[in-house]
């Protein structure tokens, strides 16, 4: 998801995120929507993340992340537009060897 022409520099602020979901698809949509919330509602632009996903039970996953970012500066970062949310429409998450691939359609 690209919101800016150039990624923000620095890491002046920190946010901690904890999410859960029944599967990777739900967790991915919740994660992207959390990032959109930070940018649009809290004027916080994540620039780096340490992320951990754990299997809590057979039907529950959790995501914990530590985000470093900077305050939103529309002029300084070349704002490209607003994303409303990630959707489940056409969502695809799969493992490809050692890599993971995802396709997410965003509501703009």
C-alpha positions in Angstrom: 0.0 0.0 0.0 1.6 3.2 -1.1 0.2 6.4 0.3 3.2 8.7 -0.3 5.6 9.3 -3.1 8.6 9.2 -0.7 8.6 7.2 2.5 8.9 9.4 5.7 12.2 9.6 7.4 13.0 9.3 11.1 11.2 7.5 13.8 10.1 10.2 16.3 7.0 8.4 17.6 6.2 4.8 18.5 2.9 2.9 18.5 2.2 -0.6 19.7 -0.4 -2.7 17.9 -2.2 -5.9 19.1 -4.7 -7.5 16.8 -6.3 -10.9 16.5 -8.2 -12.9 13.9 -9.4 -16.4 13.0 -7.2 -16.6 10.0 -4.4 -14.8 8.0 -6.8 -13.1 5.7 -8.7 -11.5 8.5 -5.5 -10.5 10.3 -4.1 -8.9 7.1 -7.3 -6.8 6.5 -7.3 -5.7 10.2 -3.6 -4.8 10.0 -3.9 -2.7 6.8 -7.0 -1.0 8.3 -5.1 -0.2 11.5 -2.3 1.4 9.4 -4.9 3.4 7.5 -6.4 4.6 10.8 -3.0 5.7 12.1 -2.4 7.9 9.0 -5.9 9.3 8.6 -7.1 9.6 12.1 -4.0 10.1 14.2 -1.7 11.8 11.6 0.9 9.2 12.3 2.9 7.8 9.3 4.5 4.4 10.1 8.0 4.2 8.7 9.3 1.0 10.2 7.7 -2.0 12.0 8.8 -5.0 14.0 6.0 -7.6 13.6 5.2 -10.9 15.1 2.3 -13.3 14.3 1.5 -16.1 16.6 -0.9 -19.0 16.6 -2.9 -18.6 19.8 -5.1 -21.6 19.2 -6.3 -23.7 16.3 -8.8 -21.0 15.4 -7.0 -17.8 16.5 -4.0 -15.8 15.4 -2.5 -12.7 17.0 -0.4 -10.0 15.6 1.9 -7.8 17.7 3.7 -4.9 16.2 6.0 -2.0 17.3 5.7 0.8 14.8 8.1 3.7 14.5 6.9 6.7 12.5 6.6 10.4 12.1 3.8 13.0 12.2 1.8 13.4 9.0 3.2 16.1 6.7 1.1 16.3 3.6 3.4 18.7 1.8 6.6 17.1 2.8 5.7 13.5 1.8 3.8 14.0 -1.4 0.3 12.7 -0.4 -1.1 10.6 -3.1 -4.7 10.2 -1.9 -7.0 8.7 0.7 -7.6 5.0 1.3 -10.9 4.2 3.1 -10.1 0.6 4.0 -8.9 -2.8 3.0 -11.6 -5.2 1.8 -12.2 -8.9 1.7 -13.2 -8.7 -1.9 -10.7 -10.7 -4.0 -8.5 -11.2 -1.0 -5.8 -13.8 -1.4 -3.1 -14.8 1.0 -0.8 -17.7 0.2 2.6 -19.1 0.8 4.9 -19.4 -2.2 7.9 -21.5 -1.0 9.5 -19.5 1.8 7.8 -16.3 0.8 4.2 -15.1 1.5 2.2 -13.3 -1.1 -1.1 -11.4 -0.7 -3.5 -9.6 -3.0 -5.7 -7.0 -1.3 -8.2 -4.7 -2.9 -8.5 -1.3 -1.2 -11.6 0.9 -1.1 -10.5 4.4 -2.1 
